[in-house]
Amino acid sequence: MMDAVEIAQWVLRIALALAFIGMGVSHFVAAPARTMRAMIPPVLRQNWLPSPGALVTITGLCEVAGGLGLLWEPTRFITGIALVLFLIAVFPANAYAAENPKRFGKAATPFWPRYFAQLLLILLCLLAAI
């Protein structure tokens, strides 16, 4: 029988899994993917780096894998760590969008709310991983 903490962790894992899988799948939908490609900051648009389209595909696959990995006990801990690193790695795109709200519309969450939301998401990933 699971106690209240274990139940809360499972609820958190399922919620995060659904969120990451949903966001990951959106990377393969034309309109959101187009916006995400545009959100790749100029500093990351270098010839030696993957193209913005490839980065969107890679990040989408990472999000789907991360969502699934949180649900499978043998991979849960390493997935939580990987998602923390992922959230840090994608933050520059969110910051770039925040700097350009006219260009990105709803995708341009203001910097500080997005920053604190990202920190909260990192904390939740760590809690789900243990």
Backbone as ProteinMPNN parsed JSONL, in Angstrom:
{"seq_chain_A": "MMDAVEIAQWVLRIALALAFIGMGVSHFVAAPARTMRAMIPPVLRQNWLPSPGALVTITGLCEVAGGLGLLWEPTRFITGIALVLFLIAVFPANAYAAENPKRFGKAATPFWPRYFAQLLLILLCLLAAI", "coords_chain_A": {"N_chain_A": [[0.849, -1.184, 0.0], [0.562, 2.191, -0.86], [1.867, 5.148, 0.661], [0.902, 8.556, 1.54], [2.897, 10.297, 0.57], [4.159, 8.786, -1.422], [2.007, 8.474, -3.175], [1.598, 11.144, -3.882], [4.013, 11.616, -5.205], [3.727, 9.884, -7.405], [1.52, 11.055, -8.672], [2.675, 13.519, -9.315], [4.735, 12.616, -11.031], [3.208, 11.531, -13.14], [1.809, 13.822, -13.992], [3.968, 15.489, -14.785], [5.061, 13.817, -16.754], [2.984, 13.754, -18.657], [2.967, 16.479, -19.323], [5.599, 16.891, -20.372], [5.623, 14.99, -22.467], [3.487, 15.934, -23.999], [4.435, 18.523, -24.686], [6.697, 17.732, -26.067], [5.62, 16.334, -28.27], [4.4, 18.469, -29.522], [6.5, 19.663, -30.806], [6.573, 18.522, -33.243], [4.454, 19.389, -34.654], [3.299, 21.485, -37.156], [2.817, 24.47, -36.94], [3.508, 25.188, -34.152], [6.138, 24.148, -34.179], [7.386, 25.736, -36.09], [7.39, 28.225, -34.785], [9.013, 27.516, -32.623], [11.424, 26.962, -33.928], [12.069, 29.522, -34.755], [12.58, 30.633, -32.313], [15.112, 29.87, -31.605], [18.033, 31.203, -30.456], [20.111, 33.718, -32.053], [22.851, 33.318, -31.444], [23.069, 30.591, -31.297], [22.822, 29.795, -33.858], [24.845, 28.648, -35.589], [27.177, 27.454, -38.031], [28.478, 25.119, -37.252], [26.82, 23.963, -35.439], [23.805, 21.999, -34.906], [21.048, 22.568, -37.166], [18.336, 24.985, -36.676], [15.894, 23.611, -37.116], [16.673, 20.939, -36.713], [17.45, 21.121, -34.03], [14.986, 21.648, -32.814], [13.66, 19.259, -33.379], [15.329, 17.441, -31.99], [15.061, 18.393, -29.346], [12.357, 17.96, -28.984], [12.218, 15.147, -29.106], [13.759, 14.613, -26.845], [12.098, 15.626, -24.829], [9.824, 13.948, -25.021], [11.043, 11.458, -24.46], [11.973, 12.054, -21.895], [9.561, 12.451, -20.491], [8.477, 9.849, -20.647], [10.536, 8.438, -19.385], [10.363, 9.265, -16.721], [8.327, 7.74, -15.788], [9.14, 5.14, -15.641], [10.601, 3.104, -13.408], [13.375, 2.065, -13.35], [14.721, 4.007, -14.85], [14.11, 6.417, -13.793], [15.55, 8.152, -11.947], [17.936, 8.979, -13.331], [16.676, 10.1, -15.503], [15.364, 12.27, -14.317], [17.585, 13.871, -13.632], [18.605, 14.29, -16.195], [16.475, 15.743, -17.301], [16.608, 18.078, -15.772], [19.066, 19.124, -16.672], [18.34, 19.424, -19.349], [16.288, 21.379, -19.144], [17.792, 23.544, -18.308], [19.423, 23.821, -20.538], [17.62, 24.54, -22.601], [16.692, 26.96, -21.802], [17.891, 29.408, -22.795], [16.565, 29.803, -25.282], [13.984, 30.383, -24.43], [14.486, 32.72, -23.023], [15.355, 34.342, -25.113], [12.984, 34.528, -26.589], [11.472, 35.905, -24.693], [12.708, 38.371, -24.788], [11.779, 39.324, -27.149], [8.885, 39.979, -27.468], [6.973, 40.972, -29.305], [7.527, 39.613, -31.609], [7.165, 36.911, -30.91], [4.761, 36.596, -29.559], [2.365, 34.871, -27.633], [4.146, 32.874, -26.915], [6.203, 34.201, -25.819], [6.809, 34.417, -22.885], [7.193, 36.664, -20.225], [10.5, 37.423, -19.0], [11.279, 37.083, -16.119], [9.01, 35.783, -14.827], [9.084, 33.438, -16.407], [11.637, 32.481, -15.819], [11.42, 31.88, -13.04], [9.384, 29.978, -13.215], [10.738, 28.02, -14.644], [12.696, 27.311, -12.784], [11.0, 26.228, -10.822], [9.962, 24.064, -12.248], [12.306, 22.597, -12.584], [12.812, 21.913, -9.897], [10.521, 20.335, -9.424], [10.996, 18.243, -11.206], [13.229, 17.09, -9.992], [12.097, 16.281, -7.568], [10.264, 14.414, -8.528], [11.989, 12.51, -9.447], [13.116, 11.184, -7.317]], "CA_chain_A": [[0.0, 0.0, 0.0], [1.361, 3.422, -0.952], [1.507, 6.205, 1.595], [0.529, 9.824, 0.903], [4.048, 10.852, -0.151], [4.318, 7.985, -2.642], [0.897, 8.822, -4.067], [1.89, 12.489, -4.4], [5.094, 11.485, -6.187], [3.185, 9.293, -8.634], [0.706, 12.091, -9.322], [3.634, 14.459, -9.887], [5.383, 11.966, -12.177], [2.243, 11.434, -14.248], [1.567, 15.183, -14.49], [5.158, 15.916, -15.528], [5.171, 12.99, -17.959], [2.009, 14.261, -19.629], [3.415, 17.797, -19.78], [6.773, 16.747, -21.237], [5.242, 14.283, -23.693], [2.675, 16.873, -24.78], [5.308, 19.542, -25.273], [7.554, 17.068, -27.044], [4.83, 16.075, -29.48], [4.139, 19.754, -30.197], [7.663, 19.98, -31.644], [6.362, 17.887, -34.542], [3.266, 20.007, -35.24], [3.871, 22.533, -38.02], [2.822, 25.852, -36.447], [4.383, 25.354, -32.985], [7.532, 23.87, -34.542], [7.881, 26.926, -36.789], [7.68, 29.21, -33.739], [10.172, 27.042, -31.85], [12.632, 27.168, -34.753], [12.366, 30.955, -34.721], [13.032, 30.976, -30.961], [16.52, 29.531, -31.422], [18.754, 32.482, -30.454], [21.133, 33.864, -33.089], [24.138, 32.77, -31.015], [23.037, 29.146, -31.532], [22.656, 29.555, -35.29], [26.208, 28.559, -36.113], [27.337, 26.364, -39.0], [28.969, 23.906, -36.601], [25.751, 23.434, -34.593], [22.646, 21.531, -35.673], [20.143, 23.621, -37.635], [17.191, 25.192, -35.778], [14.939, 22.516, -37.285], [17.215, 19.751, -36.041], [17.388, 21.364, -32.585], [13.587, 21.481, -32.4], [13.405, 17.819, -33.412], [16.08, 16.817, -30.891], [14.458, 18.755, -28.06], [11.072, 17.264, -28.912], [12.5, 13.756, -28.743], [14.212, 14.623, -25.443], [10.942, 15.825, -23.947], [9.027, 12.717, -25.013], [11.822, 10.463, -23.72], [11.975, 12.456, -20.491], [8.245, 12.138, -19.922], [8.379, 8.395, -20.489], [11.546, 7.996, -18.426], [9.91, 9.51, -15.35], [7.329, 6.739, -15.411], [9.755, 3.816, -15.54], [11.453, 3.154, -12.213], [14.818, 1.929, -13.57], [15.315, 5.19, -15.487], [13.518, 7.626, -13.192], [16.526, 9.074, -11.353], [18.774, 9.57, -14.38], [15.786, 10.945, -16.304], [15.188, 13.531, -13.592], [18.814, 14.653, -13.801], [18.657, 14.693, -17.604], [15.486, 16.805, -17.524], [17.155, 19.311, -15.186], [20.048, 19.631, -17.635], [17.572, 19.835, -20.519], [15.611, 22.648, -18.851], [18.828, 24.577, -18.308], [19.905, 23.981, -21.917], [16.643, 25.2, -23.48], [16.293, 28.272, -21.281], [18.248, 30.545, -23.662], [15.519, 30.034, -26.285], [12.877, 31.055, -23.741], [14.942, 34.083, -22.73], [15.345, 35.055, -26.395], [11.58, 34.835, -26.882], [11.037, 36.939, -23.746], [13.265, 39.648, -25.243], [11.136, 39.678, -28.415], [7.469, 39.616, -27.33], [6.191, 41.287, -30.507], [7.796, 38.572, -32.598], [6.764, 35.575, -30.482], [3.41, 36.573, -28.998], [2.123, 34.106, -26.407], [5.321, 32.066, -26.585], [7.177, 35.09, -25.178], [6.535, 34.657, -21.471], [8.198, 37.595, -19.696], [11.699, 36.74, -18.508], [11.31, 36.667, -14.713], [8.054, 34.689, -14.58], [9.576, 32.223, -17.06], [12.8, 32.039, -15.046], [10.96, 31.225, -11.82], [8.664, 28.769, -13.626], [11.76, 27.04, -15.014], [13.254, 26.822, -11.511], [9.985, 25.368, -10.208], [9.931, 22.839, -13.041], [13.527, 21.864, -12.219], [12.567, 21.35, -8.575], [9.539, 19.274, -9.567], [11.675, 17.102, -11.845], [14.061, 16.446, -8.98], [11.192, 15.593, -6.627], [9.692, 13.252, -9.216], [13.052, 11.542, -9.716], [13.556, 10.444, -6.116]], "C_chain_A": [[0.894, 1.245, 0.0], [0.888, 4.424, 0.107], [1.25, 7.501, 0.819], [1.674, 10.425, 0.087], [4.245, 10.102, -1.466], [3.22, 8.294, -3.661], [1.152, 10.186, -4.697], [3.002, 12.436, -5.437], [4.584, 10.883, -7.493], [2.329, 10.299, -9.395], [1.621, 13.104, -10.006], [4.3, 13.864, -11.118], [4.454, 11.895, -13.385], [1.985, 12.811, -14.844], [2.754, 15.684, -15.306], [5.326, 15.122, -16.817], [4.219, 13.489, -19.027], [2.448, 15.61, -20.19], [4.595, 17.674, -20.742], [6.424, 16.034, -22.543], [4.421, 15.202, -24.591], [3.512, 17.953, -25.441], [6.218, 18.928, -26.327], [6.84, 16.814, -28.349], [4.582, 17.376, -30.244], [5.312, 20.192, -31.077], [7.517, 19.426, -33.056], [5.078, 18.359, -35.22], [3.731, 21.288, -35.928], [3.941, 23.916, -37.375], [3.683, 26.027, -35.19], [5.86, 25.123, -33.319], [8.156, 25.063, -35.254], [8.259, 28.009, -35.769], [8.914, 28.799, -32.942], [11.468, 27.209, -32.64], [13.046, 28.628, -34.714], [12.916, 31.381, -33.367], [14.49, 30.609, -30.706], [17.322, 30.828, -31.516], [19.824, 32.528, -31.552], [22.479, 33.244, -32.709], [24.213, 31.257, -31.233], [22.821, 28.793, -32.997], [24.031, 29.604, -35.961], [26.304, 27.359, -37.051], [27.75, 25.049, -38.348], [27.954, 23.288, -35.652], [24.624, 22.882, -35.462], [21.751, 22.709, -36.06], [19.016, 23.83, -36.624], [16.144, 24.08, -35.902], [15.393, 21.249, -36.589], [17.156, 19.92, -34.525], [15.972, 21.182, -32.059], [13.228, 19.994, -32.381], [14.075, 17.118, -32.236], [15.428, 17.13, -29.547], [13.087, 18.101, -27.896], [11.244, 15.81, -28.503], [12.954, 13.65, -27.288], [13.036, 14.77, -24.486], [10.068, 14.576, -23.878], [9.753, 11.64, -24.207], [11.842, 10.787, -22.229], [10.652, 12.149, -19.813], [8.082, 10.65, -19.677], [9.334, 7.885, -19.414], [11.157, 8.228, -16.978], [8.958, 8.426, -14.859], [7.918, 5.346, -15.203], [10.812, 3.851, -14.451], [12.951, 2.993, -12.494], [15.494, 3.164, -14.173], [14.924, 6.496, -14.802], [14.572, 8.625, -12.691], [17.365, 9.758, -12.429], [17.936, 10.467, -15.298], [15.564, 12.29, -15.622], [16.391, 14.44, -13.739], [18.91, 15.165, -15.241], [17.661, 15.812, -17.894], [15.939, 18.131, -16.909], [18.152, 19.937, -16.162], [19.362, 20.133, -18.908], [16.927, 21.202, -20.294], [16.594, 23.81, -18.788], [19.261, 24.872, -19.743], [18.924, 24.73, -22.805], [16.255, 26.592, -22.993], [16.728, 29.442, -22.156], [17.21, 30.832, -24.758], [14.328, 30.749, -25.661], [13.245, 32.5, -23.41], [14.929, 34.93, -23.999], [13.909, 35.438, -26.777], [11.076, 35.95, -25.972], [11.534, 38.32, -24.156], [12.558, 40.174, -26.496], [9.644, 39.357, -28.394], [6.63, 39.93, -28.569], [6.351, 40.198, -31.561], [7.18, 37.232, -32.212], [5.407, 35.486, -29.803], [3.32, 35.809, -27.691], [3.32, 33.256, -25.987], [6.362, 32.879, -25.821], [6.757, 35.406, -23.752], [7.598, 35.624, -20.956], [9.306, 36.854, -18.941], [11.573, 36.23, -17.082], [10.248, 35.632, -14.386], [8.519, 33.369, -15.209], [10.753, 31.636, -16.281], [12.35, 31.276, -13.796], [10.141, 29.97, -12.125], [9.65, 27.659, -13.988], [12.409, 26.456, -13.756], [12.281, 25.877, -10.811], [9.918, 24.031, -10.944], [11.155, 21.968, -12.746], [13.336, 21.188, -10.864], [11.584, 20.175, -8.655], [10.14, 18.03, -10.228], [12.542, 16.354, -10.841], [13.212, 15.682, -7.974], [10.584, 14.343, -7.256], [10.725, 12.148, -9.406], [13.435, 10.698, -8.507], [12.527, 9.425, -5.668]], "O_chain_A": [[1.855, 1.335, 0.764], [-0.301, 4.534, 0.406], [1.368, 7.534, -0.405], [1.439, 11.001, -0.975], [4.474, 10.719, -2.506], [3.479, 8.365, -4.862], [0.95, 10.37, -5.897], [2.94, 13.14, -6.445], [4.971, 11.329, -8.572], [2.405, 10.385, -10.62], [1.371, 13.502, -11.144], [4.418, 14.536, -12.143], [4.866, 12.166, -14.513], [1.944, 12.959, -16.065], [2.575, 16.239, -16.39], [5.689, 15.681, -17.852], [4.609, 13.633, -20.186], [2.317, 15.859, -21.388], [4.591, 18.287, -21.81], [6.884, 16.439, -23.611], [4.633, 15.244, -25.803], [3.322, 18.262, -26.617], [6.478, 19.541, -27.362], [7.395, 17.052, -29.422], [4.558, 17.38, -31.475], [5.137, 21.0, -31.989], [8.255, 19.818, -33.96], [4.662, 17.799, -36.235], [4.472, 22.079, -35.344], [5.029, 24.483, -37.272], [4.518, 26.931, -35.156], [6.731, 25.822, -32.801], [9.331, 25.367, -35.043], [9.316, 28.63, -35.878], [9.76, 29.634, -32.624], [12.499, 27.562, -32.069], [14.235, 28.94, -34.648], [13.636, 32.375, -33.273], [15.05, 31.004, -29.683], [17.294, 31.49, -32.554], [20.375, 31.494, -31.931], [23.172, 32.701, -33.569], [25.306, 30.703, -31.342], [22.655, 27.622, -33.338], [24.323, 30.478, -36.777], [25.593, 26.369, -36.88], [27.405, 23.977, -38.846], [28.191, 22.207, -35.113], [24.501, 23.256, -36.629], [21.707, 23.721, -35.361], [18.759, 22.953, -35.799], [15.571, 23.656, -34.898], [14.595, 20.563, -35.949], [16.846, 18.968, -33.81], [15.777, 20.625, -30.978], [12.56, 19.529, -31.457], [13.454, 16.295, -31.564], [15.262, 16.243, -28.71], [12.704, 17.731, -26.786], [10.507, 15.301, -27.658], [12.581, 12.713, -26.582], [12.989, 14.11, -23.449], [9.622, 14.189, -22.799], [9.143, 10.981, -23.364], [11.738, 9.887, -21.395], [10.625, 11.647, -18.69], [7.605, 10.237, -18.621], [8.982, 7.005, -18.628], [11.571, 7.476, -16.096], [8.804, 8.224, -13.654], [7.256, 4.47, -14.646], [11.811, 4.559, -14.573], [13.743, 3.735, -11.915], [16.703, 3.345, -14.023], [15.374, 7.567, -15.208], [14.484, 9.816, -12.989], [17.491, 10.982, -12.434], [18.429, 11.472, -15.808], [15.575, 13.331, -16.279], [16.242, 15.644, -13.947], [19.252, 16.324, -15.476], [17.97, 16.732, -18.651], [15.678, 19.194, -17.473], [18.087, 21.133, -16.443], [19.762, 21.151, -19.473], [17.011, 22.081, -21.152], [16.262, 24.931, -19.173], [19.443, 26.03, -20.118], [19.347, 25.485, -23.68], [15.562, 27.324, -23.7], [15.977, 30.413, -22.253], [17.004, 31.991, -25.12], [13.729, 31.623, -26.287], [12.407, 33.396, -23.508], [14.538, 36.097, -23.968], [13.663, 36.553, -27.236], [10.343, 36.835, -26.414], [10.868, 39.324, -23.905], [12.723, 41.338, -26.86], [9.175, 38.556, -29.202], [5.667, 39.216, -28.851], [5.42, 39.902, -32.311], [6.721, 36.491, -33.081], [4.949, 34.384, -29.5], [4.085, 36.053, -26.758], [3.475, 32.957, -24.804], [7.293, 32.318, -25.243], [6.39, 36.54, -23.446], [8.785, 35.429, -21.221], [9.078, 35.809, -18.332], [11.747, 35.033, -16.854], [10.567, 34.656, -13.706], [8.363, 32.306, -14.609], [10.842, 30.42, -16.111], [12.827, 30.174, -13.524], [10.198, 28.999, -11.37], [9.419, 26.492, -13.673], [12.642, 25.25, -13.675], [12.687, 24.848, -10.272], [9.827, 22.98, -10.311], [11.046, 20.744, -12.668], [13.667, 20.012, -10.706], [11.798, 19.142, -8.022], [9.824, 16.902, -9.848], [12.583, 15.123, -10.844], [13.56, 14.571, -7.573], [10.412, 13.327, -6.581], [10.368, 10.975, -9.512], [14.012, 9.621, -8.656], [12.742, 8.724, -4.68]]}, "name": "protein", "num_of_chains": 1, "seq": "MMDAVEIAQWVLRIALALAFIGMGVSHFVAAPARTMRAMIPPVLRQNWLPSPGALVTITGLCEVAGGLGLLWEPTRFITGIALVLFLIAVFPANAYAAENPKRFGKAATPFWPRYFAQLLLILLCLLAAI"}
